[in-house]
Amino acid sequence: MNLPNILSISRIPMVFLIVYFMEKELAYWAFVFFLISALTDWLDGYLARKCCQITDFGKFMDALADKVLTVGLFVALLALGKLPDWALFLVLLIVTREFLVTGLRLVAAGKGRVLSAEKLGKWKTALQMVTIGLFLMIDLDLSLDFTFQCYKCGEVIFSVATILTVISGSSYLFKNRDVFRDEVEASLHK
């Protein structure tokens, strides 16, 4: 266990803390802890590369922690009425993509392979985090105009992030389709 891996793992309990603050209408604290979580996403990778501490566990846990953070907060934002009504469909697309990719990674891990995140996936995560940040900023009560701008920008970036989520997931599944093909072939030969 090294510092980059600890930072990755820290994002998982942070989700519960952020949601707690959201529920208690402590918007400032929800936003601050979200920023800290988002920062750990960048910092864990930076430290792992700089200190030569890249591990298979770290690659897997970083991606998993990102999914728990983003999906958990999208579900919380939806449940607390912070997202537009039409966002349910987009959240379902995101959740589906994340389950499929995580399932693929688990099957690959069972075969001794580690599937790292790709650039498109990193951009997807970055846009999802920007979206979450914008929707969290709405409750900061800075000004009516600022709140409106955050909401409108959040809607647009959320739509773009979801499109990128579907594209990156489809690309990732296609590039690694041999993982599932091997499973199907093995089950046919039994």
Buried (B, 14 or more C-beta within 10 A) or exposed (E): EBEBBBBBBBBBEBBEBBBBBBEEEBBEBBBBBBEBBBEBBEBBBEBBEEEEBBBEEBBBBBBBBBBBBBBBBBBBBBEBEBBBEEBEEBBEBBBEBBEBBBEBBEBBBEEEEEBEBBEBBBBBBBBBBBBBBBBBBBBBEEEEEEBEBBBEBBBEBBBBBBBBBBBBBEEBBEEBEEBBEEBEEEEEEE
